[in-house]
Amino acid sequence: MTLRMKAAVCRELNQPVVVETITLDPPGPGEVLVKLAACGICHSDLSATNGTIPQPLPLILGHEGAGVIVEVGQGVKQMAVGDHVLSSFASMCGKCRYCSAGKSYLCDQSMKAQRTLPDGSLRTRDASGVEVGVFAGCGVMAEYAVLSVDNVVKIDATMPLDKAALISCGVMTGVGAATNTAKVEAGSITLVLGCGGVGLNTIQGCAISGAAMIVAVDTSDYKLELAQQFGATHTVNSSREENLAKTLRKLTGGGADYAFDCVGLGETSAIVYGATAKGGTAVIVGVASATDTTSFRTRTMTFDEKTLRGSYYGSTRPHLDFPRLIALYRGGRLKLDELITTTYTIDEAPQAFADMVAGRNARGVILF
């Protein structure tokens, strides 16, 4: 059955998002129709609206969603109406070289379906009948969404969906950067630059891993206070430092064993690398623009045996990691309730983005 629904849409770069009524066609083979309960407002959505992540417009935003399946397409056997699910912006085809190697976050299919379903088609049209893209193959900042079964993960129906939605991106990306990508060791010295939603969760990941020292760096005293709630042992306001890398090396006794750039600028990546200890690992988590570059002294890779690597989606295996994070939450070891600073209706989506830009939220969440 064709539906009409409200959705947050980007029409023009660097302009406020708009809330429109969108026509949604039924799910095709291998697809499911999800009634959304919650969608987190992620910085990656903002990056799609300002061109940092280039996407053809118009575009339905949202990739951090949780909801309930209300219809399944032909051939769908592994999921059923009534299942509670999270969206995953990384497809999991299970066939490519990356899925076969346990690196489904790098799935070839996912990289090809950035604004469409995996088969290249769309189920979404505006009032004029023009197809509207879906960000990251999801487009879940809407009352309903048609998703490929490769982009959804079934979860326990007793898990609150407003909290679970955060696992879909921000929590997984941050916690996974520490636990999956860097594999932070207990007793180590860690550093996290950028204390937005992903940065706070990277701090959580370091704490869960047993890091002895967790240094949080940001320009906002408010975010640094939040960082302490999520496990930071030390804080540095970078706006007050003339030589940030030098300050961080001194504070950490020669550098961090693991240092994370959760901002994603050439400048911040260079600082994080410079604040990494000999034999340490610098991890780039934030998404930089396509033209941004990073410079460092190449010989330090040899003489200091440093490692510089990226972390995409927390190196997640969604079907394995999403349930693990839910278990950590239920065991009192993962903070989700504290992440949700403000909730919004879909009609308040423009305000939600404005609040994110102003740095007012750890995480804003749209509730349907």
CORUR-V840878 format. One record per residue. N is the residue number from 1. RES is the residue in one letter. SS is DSSP state (@ for helix, = for strand, . for the rest). Layout:
BEGIN
N | RES | SS
N | RES | SS
END
This chain:
BEGIN
1 | M | .
2 | T | .
3 | L | =
4 | R | =
5 | M | =
6 | K | =
7 | A | =
8 | A | =
9 | V | =
10 | C | =
11 | R | .
12 | E | .
13 | L | .
14 | N | .
15 | Q | .
16 | P | .
17 | V | .
18 | V | =
19 | V | =
20 | E | =
21 | T | =
22 | I | =
23 | T | =
24 | L | =
25 | D | .
26 | P | .
27 | P | .
28 | G | .
29 | P | .
30 | G | .
31 | E | =
32 | V | =
33 | L | =
34 | V | =
35 | K | =
36 | L | =
37 | A | =
38 | A | =
39 | C | =
40 | G | =
41 | I | =
42 | C | .
43 | H | @
44 | S | @
45 | D | @
46 | L | @
47 | S | @
48 | A | @
49 | T | @
50 | N | @
51 | G | .
52 | T | .
53 | I | .
54 | P | .
55 | Q | .
56 | P | .
57 | L | .
58 | P | .
59 | L | =
60 | I | =
61 | L | .
62 | G | .
63 | H | .
64 | E | .
65 | G | =
66 | A | =
67 | G | =
68 | V | =
69 | I | =
70 | V | =
71 | E | =
72 | V | =
73 | G | .
74 | Q | .
75 | G | .
76 | V | .
77 | K | .
78 | Q | .
79 | M | .
80 | A | .
81 | V | .
82 | G | .
83 | D | .
84 | H | =
85 | V | =
86 | L | =
87 | S | =
88 | S | .
89 | F | .
90 | A | .
91 | S | .
92 | M | .
93 | C | .
94 | G | .
95 | K | .
96 | C | .
97 | R | @
98 | Y | @
99 | C | @
100 | S | @
101 | A | .
102 | G | .
103 | K | .
104 | S | @
105 | Y | @
106 | L | @
107 | C | .
108 | D | @
109 | Q | @
110 | S | @
111 | M | @
112 | K | @
113 | A | .
114 | Q | .
115 | R | .
116 | T | .
117 | L | .
118 | P | .
119 | D | .
120 | G | .
121 | S | .
122 | L | .
123 | R | .
124 | T | =
125 | R | =
126 | D | .
127 | A | .
128 | S | .
129 | G | .
130 | V | .
131 | E | =
132 | V | .
133 | G | =
134 | V | =
135 | F | @
136 | A | @
137 | G | @
138 | C | .
139 | G | .
140 | V | .
141 | M | .
142 | A | =
143 | E | .
144 | Y | =
145 | A | =
146 | V | =
147 | L | =
148 | S | =
149 | V | @
150 | D | @
151 | N | @
152 | V | =
153 | V | =
154 | K | =
155 | I | =
156 | D | .
157 | A | .
158 | T | .
159 | M | .
160 | P | .
161 | L | @
162 | D | @
163 | K | @
164 | A | @
165 | A | @
166 | L | @
167 | I | @
168 | S | @
169 | C | @
170 | G | @
171 | V | @
172 | M | @
173 | T | @
174 | G | @
175 | V | @
176 | G | @
177 | A | @
178 | A | @
179 | T | @
180 | N | @
181 | T | @
182 | A | @
183 | K | .
184 | V | .
185 | E | .
186 | A | .
187 | G | .
188 | S | .
189 | I | =
190 | T | =
191 | L | =
192 | V | =
193 | L | =
194 | G | .
195 | C | .
196 | G | .
197 | G | @
198 | V | @
199 | G | @
200 | L | @
201 | N | @
202 | T | @
203 | I | @
204 | Q | @
205 | G | @
206 | C | @
207 | A | @
208 | I | @
209 | S | .
210 | G | .
211 | A | .
212 | A | .
213 | M | =
214 | I | =
215 | V | =
216 | A | =
217 | V | =
218 | D | =
219 | T | .
220 | S | .
221 | D | @
222 | Y | @
223 | K | @
224 | L | @
225 | E | @
226 | L | @
227 | A | @
228 | Q | @
229 | Q | @
230 | F | .
231 | G | .
232 | A | .
233 | T | .
234 | H | =
235 | T | =
236 | V | =
237 | N | =
238 | S | @
239 | S | @
240 | R | @
241 | E | .
242 | E | .
243 | N | .
244 | L | @
245 | A | @
246 | K | @
247 | T | @
248 | L | @
249 | R | @
250 | K | @
251 | L | @
252 | T | .
253 | G | .
254 | G | .
255 | G | .
256 | A | =
257 | D | =
258 | Y | =
259 | A | =
260 | F | =
261 | D | =
262 | C | .
263 | V | .
264 | G | .
265 | L | .
266 | G | @
267 | E | @
268 | T | @
269 | S | @
270 | A | @
271 | I | @
272 | V | @
273 | Y | @
274 | G | @
275 | A | .
276 | T | =
277 | A | =
278 | K | =
279 | G | =
280 | G | =
281 | T | =
282 | A | =
283 | V | =
284 | I | =
285 | V | .
286 | G | .
287 | V | .
288 | A | .
289 | S | .
290 | A | .
291 | T | .
292 | D | .
293 | T | .
294 | T | .
295 | S | .
296 | F | .
297 | R | .
298 | T | .
299 | R | @
300 | T | @
301 | M | @
302 | T | @
303 | F | @
304 | D | .
305 | E | .
306 | K | .
307 | T | =
308 | L | =
309 | R | =
310 | G | =
311 | S | .
312 | Y | .
313 | Y | @
314 | G | @
315 | S | @
316 | T | .
317 | R | .
318 | P | @
319 | H | @
320 | L | @
321 | D | @
322 | F | @
323 | P | @
324 | R | @
325 | L | @
326 | I | @
327 | A | @
328 | L | @
329 | Y | @
330 | R | @
331 | G | .
332 | G | .
333 | R | .
334 | L | .
335 | K | .
336 | L | .
337 | D | @
338 | E | @
339 | L | @
340 | I | =
341 | T | =
342 | T | =
343 | T | =
344 | Y | =
345 | T | .
346 | I | @
347 | D | @
348 | E | @
349 | A | @
350 | P | @
351 | Q | @
352 | A | @
353 | F | @
354 | A | @
355 | D | @
356 | M | @
357 | V | @
358 | A | .
359 | G | .
360 | R | .
361 | N | .
362 | A | .
363 | R | =
364 | G | =
365 | V | =
366 | I | =
367 | L | =
368 | F | .
END
